[in-house]
Amino acid sequence: NSSSLLKTFLVQVFLVEIRKREERGKGLPERYGRDKKYPDSTSHAKKEKN
């Protein structure tokens, strides 16, 4: 049954996407934590965003 194969494929892709987002989410607080230690890097990051 091709539809069941498609469903399992979509579930796999979905799980991979969630994992990627979780990894990104974990990475962000680490960066902000470092910026708190070094205020210069925070102001530098703000300049880059604008």
N, CA, C and O atoms as a DFTB+ gen file, in Angstrom:
200 C
 N C O
     1  1       0.854      -1.208       0.000
     2  2       0.000       0.000       0.000
     3  2       0.883       1.249       0.000
     4  3       1.645       1.492       0.936
     5  1       0.764       2.024      -1.063
     6  2       1.642       3.188      -1.227
     7  2       1.280       4.319      -0.268
     8  3       2.152       5.086       0.138
     9  1      -0.005       4.430       0.100
    10  2      -0.414       5.521       0.987
    11  2       0.178       5.343       2.385
    12  3       0.533       6.329       3.031
    13  1       0.286       4.109       2.858
    14  2       0.888       3.865       4.171
    15  2       2.384       4.172       4.136
    16  3       2.941       4.674       5.113
    17  1       3.030       3.871       3.012
    18  2       4.449       4.207       2.849
    19  2       4.637       5.718       2.880
    20  3       5.571       6.228       3.499
    21  1       3.746       6.418       2.210
    22  2       3.816       7.877       2.171
    23  2       3.635       8.452       3.569
    24  3       4.332       9.388       3.959
    25  1       2.693       7.886       4.319
    26  2       2.448       8.365       5.682
    27  2       3.683       8.175       6.550
    28  3       4.076       9.086       7.279
    29  1       4.301       6.993       6.477
    30  2       5.497       6.742       7.294
    31  2       6.630       7.676       6.882
    32  3       7.397       8.143       7.723
    33  1       6.727       7.944       5.588
    34  2       7.754       8.863       5.092
    35  2       7.535      10.263       5.653
    36  3       8.474      10.906       6.122
    37  1       6.282      10.734       5.602
    38  2       5.963      12.068       6.105
    39  2       6.231      12.161       7.606
    40  3       6.714      13.182       8.095
    41  1       5.917      11.098       8.328
    42  2       6.183      11.075       9.773
    43  2       7.682      11.186      10.034
    44  3       8.106      11.919      10.928
    45  1       8.480      10.463       9.258
    46  2       9.940      10.517       9.409
    47  2      10.454      11.936       9.176
    48  3      11.251      12.454       9.958
    49  1       9.990      12.556       8.092
    50  2      10.410      13.926       7.769
    51  2      10.002      14.869       8.891
    52  3      10.773      15.740       9.295
    53  1       8.782      14.687       9.391
    54  2       8.257      15.518      10.467
    55  2       9.131      15.402      11.718
    56  3       9.472      16.406      12.343
    57  1       9.490      14.161      12.075
    58  2      10.325      13.937      13.256
    59  2      11.704      14.564      13.089
    60  3      12.251      15.134      14.033
    61  1      12.255      14.460      11.902
    62  2      13.571      15.049      11.632
    63  2      13.502      16.565      11.786
    64  3      14.398      17.176      12.369
    65  1      12.436      17.171      11.260
    66  2      12.267      18.624      11.371
    67  2      12.176      19.053      12.832
    68  3      12.785      20.045      13.232
    69  1      11.415      18.304      13.625
    70  2      11.280      18.627      15.052
    71  2      12.641      18.554      15.733
    72  3      12.999      19.424      16.526
    73  1      13.400      17.497      15.411
    74  2      14.729      17.333      16.005
    75  2      15.627      18.504      15.652
    76  3      16.350      19.018      16.506
    77  1      15.582      18.933      14.381
    78  2      16.399      20.074      13.939
    79  2      16.036      21.322      14.727
    80  3      16.915      22.059      15.173
    81  1      14.728      21.561      14.898
    82  2      14.280      22.754      15.620
    83  2      14.681      22.694      17.079
    84  3      15.065      23.707      17.662
    85  1      14.592      21.497      17.681
    86  2      15.001      21.341      19.082
    87  2      16.485      21.627      19.244
    88  3      16.900      22.264      20.211
    89  1      17.286      21.150      18.287
    90  2      18.730      21.392      18.340
    91  2      19.023      22.882      18.222
    92  3      19.885      23.408      18.925
    93  1      18.297      23.565      17.324
    94  2      18.462      25.016      17.179
    95  2      18.067      25.713      18.467
    96  3      18.747      26.636      18.916
    97  1      16.961      25.269      19.065
    98  2      16.485      25.850      20.321
    99  2      17.506      25.689      21.432
   100  3      17.696      26.591      22.248
   101  1      18.166      24.531      21.462
   102  2      19.203      24.291      22.467
   103  2      20.402      25.195      22.210
   104  3      21.028      25.684      23.151
   105  1      20.721      25.416      20.947
   106  2      21.883      26.220      20.590
   107  2      21.729      27.685      20.958
   108  3      22.705      28.338      21.327
   109  1      20.501      28.211      20.862
   110  2      20.291      29.635      21.113
   111  2      20.588      30.046      22.556
   112  3      21.326      31.010      22.761
   113  1      20.044      29.355      23.568
   114  2      20.339      29.767      24.948
   115  2      21.828      29.737      25.268
   116  3      22.318      30.555      26.047
   117  1      22.546      28.794      24.665
   118  2      23.997      28.727      24.882
   119  2      24.652      30.011      24.401
   120  3      25.517      30.569      25.077
   121  1      24.234      30.475      23.229
   122  2      24.803      31.710      22.675
   123  2      24.489      32.892      23.579
   124  3      25.364      33.704      23.878
   125  1      23.229      32.987      24.015
   126  2      22.846      34.107      24.872
   127  2      23.563      34.024      26.217
   128  3      23.913      35.048      26.804
   129  1      23.778      32.806      26.698
   130  2      24.507      32.614      27.950
   131  2      25.928      33.135      27.840
   132  3      26.452      33.741      28.774
   133  1      26.552      32.893      26.684
   134  2      27.908      33.392      26.459
   135  2      27.897      34.918      26.389
   136  3      28.795      35.584      26.905
   137  1      26.857      35.458      25.737
   138  2      26.770      36.913      25.590
   139  2      26.633      37.597      26.947
   140  3      27.133      38.707      27.133
   141  1      25.962      36.947      27.893
   142  2      25.816      37.530      29.225
   143  2      27.181      37.668      29.887
   144  3      27.438      38.636      30.603
   145  1      28.053      36.694      29.642
   146  2      29.405      36.758      30.200
   147  2      30.208      37.873      29.535
   148  3      31.006      38.555      30.177
   149  1      29.974      38.040      28.226
   150  2      30.712      39.052      27.471
   151  2      29.731      40.062      26.874
   152  3      29.211      39.833      25.782
   153  1      29.466      41.177      27.566
   154  2      28.474      42.150      27.084
   155  2      28.805      42.701      25.697
   156  3      27.902      43.070      24.947
   157  1      30.098      42.759      25.352
   158  2      30.497      43.298      24.049
   159  2      29.890      42.495      22.906
   160  3      29.460      43.063      21.902
   161  1      29.855      41.159      23.062
   162  2      29.334      40.309      21.994
   163  2      27.827      40.518      21.817
   164  3      27.310      40.368      20.710
   165  1      27.106      40.870      22.920
   166  2      25.666      41.117      22.812
   167  2      25.410      42.360      21.979
   168  3      24.577      42.345      21.073
   169  1      26.126      43.436      22.283
   170  2      25.933      44.680      21.532
   171  2      26.330      44.476      20.076
   172  3      25.714      45.044      19.174
   173  1      27.359      43.667      19.847
   174  2      27.808      43.373      18.487
   175  2      26.724      42.602      17.733
   176  3      26.466      42.872      16.560
   177  1      26.087      41.633      18.419
   178  2      25.026      40.832      17.794
   179  2      23.832      41.716      17.447
   180  3      23.216      41.548      16.394
   181  1      23.504      42.658      18.331
   182  2      22.383      43.567      18.072
   183  2      22.653      44.423      16.839
   184  3      21.755      44.654      16.029
   185  1      23.891      44.893      16.698
   186  2      24.260      45.696      15.525
   187  2      24.095      44.892      14.244
   188  3      23.624      45.412      13.232
   189  1      24.488      43.615      14.292
   190  2      24.386      42.749      13.112
   191  2      22.933      42.523      12.708
   192  3      22.619      42.483      11.519
   193  1      22.037      42.374      13.697
   194  2      20.619      42.133      13.408
   195  2      19.998      43.322      12.689
   196  3      19.202      43.150      11.766
   197  1      20.361      44.524      13.112
   198  2      19.728      45.728      12.537
   199  2      20.186      46.010      11.116
   200  3      19.743      46.983      10.506
